[in-house]
Amino acid sequence: MKKAAVILLAAVTFAVLTRPTFAADSTIQGYLVDIACGTTEGSRPHFGITHSVNCLRMPECEESGYGLLTPDSKVIRFDKAGSQQAKKFIAELKKTTDVKVAVTGAVSGETMTVTRIELQ
C-alpha cells in the first residue's frame, strides 16, 4: 500500500512538472518596427514616431521580421506567424510614419505570439 502511494505521488509530481505552460495573452502598446531597424536604431529618441512605412515594406526589413518597440526602447520580436500578420497589417496602412499599435498576444522572453494588431 505504501509503495503504491509513493508511485502515485511520483506520477502526479512528474505530470505537474512536465506539463506545458502557456503565457496569458496581454496587450502591449508601442511602435511597429522591423527587427533590422528596431534593434539598431530603436534606442534613438523619437525613432518609433519617425520610422517610415516605406522602410517597413523594404525587402531586407521585411525579411528581418517585425516586432514592437516599447516605450522603454526594448524590442519584442514577433514569432513567424506574427510577422506574417504584421506584413498584412502594413500592406493596408494609409499612414507614412508614426505606426503606434496595440498588440495582443502571449509574451515568452523577448518573443511574442501575436493574436491581434490594432492601430492606435
Backbone torsions as a table, in degrees:
resi	resn	phi	psi	omega
1	MET	NA	-45.6	-179.3
2	LYS	-63.8	-38.7	179.7
3	LYS	-64.8	-41.0	179.8
4	ALA	-64.5	-39.0	178.5
5	ALA	-65.5	-39.7	179.0
6	VAL	-66.1	-42.7	178.7
7	ILE	-63.9	-43.6	178.4
8	LEU	-62.5	-43.9	178.0
9	LEU	-62.0	-41.8	179.0
10	ALA	-64.5	-41.5	-179.8
11	ALA	-65.4	-42.4	179.0
12	VAL	-65.8	-44.3	178.5
13	THR	-60.7	-44.4	178.5
14	PHE	-61.6	-43.9	-179.4
15	ALA	-63.0	-41.3	-179.8
16	VAL	-68.4	-42.2	-176.2
17	LEU	-74.5	-24.9	-175.8
18	THR	-104.0	-0.2	179.6
19	ARG	-71.6	147.7	179.6
20	PRO	-69.9	145.4	176.3
21	THR	-112.2	143.4	-178.5
22	PHE	-123.2	133.8	177.2
23	ALA	-75.7	142.4	178.3
24	ALA	-72.7	147.6	176.4
25	ASP	-64.5	141.7	174.1
26	SER	-139.9	162.1	178.3
27	THR	-112.9	128.1	-178.6
28	ILE	-124.2	135.7	178.5
29	GLN	-101.2	148.2	178.8
30	GLY	173.3	-157.7	-179.4
31	TYR	-110.5	137.7	176.8
32	LEU	-75.0	124.5	-179.0
33	VAL	-135.7	157.6	168.5
34	ASP	-85.6	153.4	-175.6
35	ILE	-65.3	-37.9	-179.2
36	ALA	-57.2	-48.7	-178.5
37	CYS	-80.7	-40.5	-176.2
38	GLY	-61.4	-38.6	-178.3
39	THR	-78.8	-25.4	-179.6
40	THR	-95.5	-31.4	-174.1
41	GLU	-115.0	-8.7	-172.2
42	GLY	-58.7	-23.4	-179.4
43	SER	-85.4	-8.5	177.3
44	ARG	-67.6	140.7	177.7
45	PRO	-58.9	136.6	176.0
46	HIS	66.2	14.5	-179.1
47	PHE	-58.9	-47.0	-177.8
48	GLY	-58.0	-40.6	-179.0
49	ILE	-67.5	-38.5	-174.2
50	THR	-93.0	-12.1	-179.2
51	HIS	-62.9	127.0	-171.0
52	SER	-89.9	152.7	175.2
53	VAL	-65.9	-35.2	176.4
54	ASN	-58.1	-40.2	177.3
55	CYS	-64.5	-45.0	179.5
56	LEU	-58.0	-27.6	-177.8
57	ARG	-91.1	-8.7	-179.6
58	MET	-65.3	139.3	-176.6
59	PRO	-53.1	-45.1	-177.9
60	GLU	-68.3	-31.7	177.6
61	CYS	-74.1	-41.6	177.5
62	GLU	-60.7	-42.4	-179.3
63	GLU	-65.1	-27.5	-179.6
64	SER	-72.3	-16.9	-177.4
65	GLY	93.1	176.4	-175.9
66	TYR	-124.0	164.6	179.0
67	GLY	-163.5	-173.7	-177.3
68	LEU	-117.6	124.0	174.5
69	LEU	-88.8	114.3	-176.3
70	THR	-83.0	164.6	179.1
71	PRO	-57.2	-24.4	178.5
72	ASP	-94.3	20.4	175.0
73	SER	66.0	25.4	173.4
74	LYS	-96.0	150.2	177.8
75	VAL	-110.1	121.7	174.5
76	ILE	-99.8	115.3	-178.2
77	ARG	-74.9	142.7	172.5
78	PHE	-86.4	147.8	173.0
79	ASP	-68.4	175.7	-175.2
80	LYS	-57.8	-45.5	179.2
81	ALA	-65.3	-36.5	177.5
82	GLY	-65.9	-37.8	176.5
83	SER	-66.1	-36.9	176.2
84	GLN	-65.8	-39.7	177.1
85	GLN	-64.0	-41.4	178.5
86	ALA	-63.7	-40.0	179.0
87	LYS	-58.7	-44.2	177.6
88	LYS	-65.7	-40.2	178.9
89	PHE	-61.5	-45.1	-179.2
90	ILE	-64.8	-38.3	-179.4
91	ALA	-60.4	-27.7	-177.6
92	GLU	-96.4	-1.6	-177.5
93	LEU	-68.4	140.6	175.2
94	LYS	-101.4	-14.4	179.9
95	LYS	-76.1	164.5	174.9
96	THR	-112.8	-23.8	177.6
97	THR	-148.2	-177.7	173.5
98	ASP	57.6	55.7	-178.2
99	VAL	-89.3	76.5	178.5
100	LYS	-84.7	129.3	-174.3
101	VAL	-134.5	163.1	168.0
102	ALA	-116.2	122.6	-177.5
103	VAL	-114.3	129.3	179.0
104	THR	-108.6	134.9	178.3
105	GLY	170.3	-174.8	180.0
106	ALA	-100.5	128.6	179.6
107	VAL	-101.5	130.8	176.0
108	SER	-132.6	106.6	-175.4
109	GLY	68.9	-119.9	179.5
110	GLU	-107.5	16.4	-178.0
111	THR	-121.8	144.4	-179.2
112	MET	-123.2	131.9	170.8
113	THR	-90.5	109.6	-170.3
114	VAL	-82.6	131.9	174.0
115	THR	-103.0	-39.4	-176.0
116	ARG	-154.1	144.1	173.9
117	ILE	-125.2	126.5	-179.5
118	GLU	-129.9	136.8	176.2
119	LEU	-70.4	138.9	178.5
120	GLN	-104.4	NA	NA
